[in-house]
Amino acid sequence: MSELLATRSGLKLVTILFVLAVHCCTAVAQAPRLQVKVAAPEPEMVWRYARPGAPCASDDFSDVAVRPFLVNGARSGAYRVLWFAANSRGYFASETPGPERVAAEITLAQFERRPGCDRWVHSERYPGSTPASYNTGLWMAAPFTSDGTNVYALVHNEFHGEWTGDTRWCAQQDPGIYLPCDYWNLVSAFSTDAGRTFSLRQIRQNENVPAIAIAEPYAPDRALPHAVPQGMVAQSNMIERDGFVYVLAQQFGTTALVPANENGGVCLFRAALPLGPATTWQGWAGRDTGWIEMPASYPTAPRLPPCAKVLPGGFRFTWSYNPTLQQFIMIGTVSDPSYGSSCPAADSTVGDDTDMAFVYMTATADLAKGQFSIVTPQTCLLRINWLNGWGRSWPSKVGSAYPSLLDAASPTLKPNGGIDLNFQFSGAQPYLYYTRLNSYALTRNLRDRDVVRWKLSVAPAGTAASP
């Protein structure tokens, strides 16, 4: 992504953290509060950076919340599982090893880079770049396919004015990250060959078309209480409902576009199915305005913002719909001092004074009207060492980042039948996937990061969880 990160030095800086949840089309009174718990003594390894032959390059590590999706196999009814789970410097194609499988046999237990280390997209160099090009720092973040052959992808994009070598874009030229000079948005890519190759949607070579972008031009060195990037960041995966796909993303705008106190909210976006190379997105601008088209080119002046805060708080890494309990569950990250005594630790390096955690919430929503109602309030799932408490300054700490909720049974959980190709659903025993940042004291390498998964149990609060 990914979200609020610095890749130049291998460190990541995060200024705002989050989590909330949403749900579609059920009455709040009928929705029970849910309890999500860790249901295993330790996590399982899904992808190991240090395994011989695993990384395609030294900077090939999992730098997004992992997103699997199914593409058609050579025989009818069989599929291959592809994954978005790599770094922006060279987005290497990933897949589940082994033969093609029918939907009921998919496990999501392991992935690997494709033979030959194929690159799905290429990021242009930061020096000499411009914000209007939307072509530097590309992370493939959210895939969606309706047929297993044509695959649409939202691609997180970062412009770093502090890395351009041009003080016109940022007075502070620095090898480290300087968030007030950052302009982050979303572009798109499309595959017509079942994910073998992707093409970015471009106006011309090295100039990408914005997909979900802030409706104002780049404005560096903003005077805000907290340094944050400008633009649309921290997007979720896509969820299909009633002829549209929906995604959540955090808006950070200048005061010319939105008041500073509105920058902490999450916005809702949608695109009509079927998705294609020319797909355009709309943003929910509020009850009085409704849906507004997103900018299709770089804005030269602030426009009416196609984005109204629909949820409080910060980032959304993942959302998943539970068909049995009829709620969405969302996983994210937040800080709370009360977690030290009430929440299990992700590993032995997480001290009792650590207040960062992976948390979950659930809610109901009428997505078409941008209306959300929380059912299960924010609840701690695992205490962690976040990115700002890991690395050279904390060499003994193991970090945790980019959580996602995934259920290998999702292809068979689609209501009213059919195969879910996009892992939108989850049941009683999903998994929490995340990037484990190995300790610097052990590896002396800030890029040594694995992907692990932790088995969970989901049940109505007050009932016994599944074994």
N, C-alpha and C positions, 0 to 999 in steps of 0.2 A: 504496500500500500505504500512504502505503505504509510500508515497514519502517523503524522508528526514524527518524522524520522530524519536522522542525519547519517548518510552513508559515506560521506567523504572521509571521516575519521573512524568509521566503524561504530560510533556511538549513536544513540538515539535520544532525543529530547522530547518529552511530552509535557505539555502545559495544562491540558484539560483531559480528564478521564471520565468514564461513563458507565451506565447501563440502564436500560428500560426494556419494555416489551409491548407487543401489540397482538391483536387478534381480529379476525374478520367474521362479522355477520352472526353473532350470537348475543343474546341478552345477558347483561352483567349479572342479573339475579340468578341465572341458570349456571353460571360458571363458577366452579369451586376453586378455592385457593389450592395451589399445587405445592408439593414439596419435592425438590430435586436434591438428591444426595449422591455423594461419591460412594460407589458400590464395589470397590476393589481396594486392596491394600497398597497398590502401587500402579503407576501407569505402564502401558505397553509401548515399545518402540515401533514407530511407523516408518521413519526415515532417519538414517544416521549420517551426519555430515562426514565423520571420520572413517566410515567404512571404505575399504579400497575400491576405487572406481565410482564412489557415490557422487562427489561433487564434480561438475563439469569444468569448474575453474575455482580458484581460491575464493572468489567472491560469490560463489553459487551456494546460497543458503536460503532457507525458507523465511520469507520476509513479508508474508501476507497470511491472513487467516485462510487455511486450506479450503479449496472449493473443488470437489469432484463433480463430474458429470458423465453421462453415458453417451457413447456414440455407437452406431450400428456396426456389428461384426460381419464377417464374411458369410455366415449362415443365418438364416432367418431365426429371429427370437434370441440371438446371442448378442452380447454387447462387450465393448471394451470400456474401461473406466479411465478417463483422463483427469488430470488434476492441475489446477492453478496453485502453485506453491514454489515460488522462486523469487529471485532478486531482480531489480530493475536493470542492472548493468548488462544482463543478457538473459532474457526470460526463457529459460530452457524448458522444453516440452517434457511433461511428466506423465506417467501412466502406471497402472497396476500391473505388476509382472504376471506372467503366466498366460494361459489360454483365455479365449473369450468365454464368457459365462452367461447363463440365463439369469434373469433378474433375482430369483430366489437364492442364487449361490454367491452373490456378491458379499464381500466381507469388509472392504475398506481397511484391511489390516496392514497394508504396506503399499508404498509406491516407490518408483525409481525414475531416474532420468531416462529418456528414450535413447536407444543406441545411436551413437553419432553425436549426441549432445545437440540436437536440433534446437534452434532458437525460434520461438514463436514471434516475438517482436524485438525490435532494436531501439534503444534509447539514443538520441543524439547527445553530443557533448554539451556540457553546461557552458564552457567559455564561448562567448560570442552569441549566445542564444537570446531570444526575445520572448516576452510573455505571450505575444499574439500568435506564436507558432504552436503552442501546446504540444511540443515534441520532445521535451527532455524529461528524464525521470519517469519511465513508464512501468507500471506494475499491473499485470493482468489480474483483475480483482474479482470479477463477478461474471460467470458464464451462464448462458441459457440456450437450450435447444428444444425445439418442439418436435423434431423428427429424427434426431440422431445423426443427421448429415449436415445440416446448416446450423452453425453455432455462432451466436452473437456474444460479444464480450465487452463489458465496461472495463476501461483501462484507467487506473489512477495516474494522473499526470502532475509533475511538480516542476515549476520554474523557480530557480534559486537565484535571485538577483545578486546575492553575495558571492556567487561563484562564476559570474559572467566575465569578470575582469574589466567591467565597465561601470564606473561610478555614476553614470547616468541612471542605472537601474538600482544601484544601492551604494550609498556612501561608504558603507563598511564592507570592504572586500576581505573575506576571511575564509580560511580552509575549513573552519567549523561552521555549524549551521547557525543562521541568524534569522529567526522566524519572521520578524517584521518585514523582511525583504522577500518573502516567499508567496507564491501565487499558485495554488493547487486546485485542480479541477479534474473532470473526467472526460476522456475521449472514448472512442469505440474501435473495435476490430471485428472482422467477420471471417468465417471459414465456410467454404462450400464443399469441403472434402473430408468431413467427419473429423475435423481437428488436426489434420496432418499439417496444414499451413493456415496462417491468419494474415489478413491484410488490414492495415489501419485505414480508417476513413480519412482521406486527405483532400484538401483543396488543391494542393500541388505538392511536389516532393518536399519533404521535411516540414510541411505545414498541415497539422491535423485539424479536423473539424471538431469543435467542442460538442460534447453530448450533454453533460450536466455540469454547467459552469456558472460561476457568479455573474450577475447581470451588471457588472461594473468593471472598468479597466483597472489594471494593476496600479496600486497606490502604495509605494513602500514607506517604511519608517512611520507607521501609524502610531499615534500617541494613545495607547490603551493601557489599562491597569496591568494586563498580562500580555506578554508577547505571544501572538498566535499568527498563523499564516492567514492570508486572505484567500477566500474561495470556498469550494466544496470539498470536504474531506471525510474520511472514515465511513465509506459507504458499506452497506450490508450486501448480502446476497439478494437475488431476485426471488420474488414470490408471485405466482400467477393467480389472478382472480378475475373472473367474468370478462375475459377478452383483453385483459391488460396484464403487464408485469409491473410490480411495484418494488421500489428500493428506497431505503432511508439513507440520508447523508447529513452531515453536519455543515451548516452554513457559517462562515466567518466573513462578514462584510464590514466595510468601513461605515462610519457614521453618515456618510453621504447616501448610503443605501438603506441601512437599518440602524436604529439606535444601538449603541454599544452594549446596552443591557439585554439586547435580543440576540446577541451573537452566540449565546450558549445553548440555543435550541436546535432540535433536529427537525428536518424537513422531509416531506414525502414527495416522491416523484413517480411518474408512470409513463409507459409507452404502450401503444396498441400492438397486439399480436396480429400477424406474425412479425417477429423481429427480422430486420434485414439490413443490408449495407447502408440504406438511406433512412433508417429509423430515426425519428425525432422524439424528444422527451418533453413532458409537461411537468410543471411544479405546482403543488397546491399552495395558492396564495391567500387562503382564508375563506371563511364562509361567504363574505360579501362579494368576493371576486371569483372564486372557483379556480379552475385549472388554467394556467398560462403557459404558452410555449416557451421553452428554454432558448437562450441565445444560440443562434446557428453560426455565429461568427464572433470575432473578438469585439466587445463593445468599446466604443470610443468615448462614451459618457454613461453615467449611471442610468439604468432603465428601471421601470416598475419591477420590483423583485418578485420573481415567480416562485416564491418560497416563504411560507409562513410557519412559524414554530408550531409543531403539532405535539411535541413531547418535550418536557423539561430535561435538563441534564446534558450530557455530552454524547460520546461516540456510540455507535452500534456496530459490533463486529459480525453478528449473525442473528438471524431469526428463523424459527422452524415451527411448523404448524403440527399440533397433535390432534389427529382426526378423532380419536376416542374421547379425549377430554375437551375438545373443541376450543382450544386456545393456542395462541402463539407463545413460544418460549424464546426469550432472548438472553444471550450471554454477552457480558462485557466486563469492564474493569472499572473499579472505583476505590476510593480511599475512605476509610471510616475507622476511627480509633477503637470502636467497640468490637471490631473483628478479632482483636488479639486474643481474647479469651473465649470466643464462641465459635471459631471456625477452624477446621483442620488445615494444616500447612501442606503446601505442595511438595516440599522436600525438607530435609533436616537443616538446610541453611536459612530457612525462613524463621527469624526470631520472634519471640513473643511480643516485641515492640513493633513488629511490622503491621501496618494498617492497610496495605494494598491487598486487593482480592479480586478474583474472578467472581462475579455475582450474576444472579439471574433474576428476571422479573417476568410476569405474564400479564396479558391484558386482552381485552376485546376491542374491536374497532369496526367501524364502517369505513373501509378504505376509500370508497368512491367519494365520500364526503369529508375525508380527512379528520374523522372523529375517533378518538382513542380513549379507553377507560381501563386503568390498571386494575387487575384483579389480585394478583400476588405481588406485594410490595418487594422492593429490592431486598435480596437475601444473599448472604455470603455463601459461596460454594467451596472455594479454596483460597487460603491466604497465599500470597506470592511475593517474591521480589520482582518488582516491575523494572522496566528499562532504566529508570532514573535511580535505581538502587543496585545496579549490577555493572560490572566492567572493571577497568583498571583501579578505580577508586574503592571498589568493594571486591577485591580479587578472589575471596573465598566464596562469594555468593553465586548461587545458581539462579538465573532469571527465568521469567515466564512471560509470554506475550502472545497476542493475536489468537484469542480463543474462538472456537467454532463448535456448534452443536450439530452432530451428524449421526444418522442412523443408517446402517447398511441395509436395513429392511425398507428404506424409504421407497424404492422403486415399486414395491408391492403394496404400499399403504395409501395410494391415491384414491380418494373417495370416488365412488361410482365406477370403479374399475379403470383399466388402462395402466400403463407403466409410467411412473414418474422418472424422467431422465435427469432431473436437476436436484435431487436430494432436498426437497422442500419440506418433507414430513418426518416426524419422529414418533416413537411409541414409548413403551414403558422402560426400555433399556437402551437409550442412545449412548453416545460417547462424547466426551469433551476432548476435542483436539486442540493442541496449541504448540507453539514454538518454544522449546526449552533452550535457554541460553546457557551454555556450559561455562563453568567458572573459569575466569581468566588465570587463576593460579594453576589450574590443572592443564589448560590448553595453550596459554600464551597467544591465543588467537580469538579475537572478538567476533570472528565470522563462524566459529565452530558452534553451530546451533542445530539441534535435532528437532524432529516432529514426534510428539508422543500423543497417546490418547488414554483417557481415563474413563472406565466404565461408570455409568450413572444409573440411578433408578428414578423414575418419575411416577408420582401417584398423587391423588387428592390428599391434602393435608389432613392428618389425623388417621390415615389408613396405613396398613402395613405395605411397605414397598415390595416390589417383586424381588425375589432372591437373585 
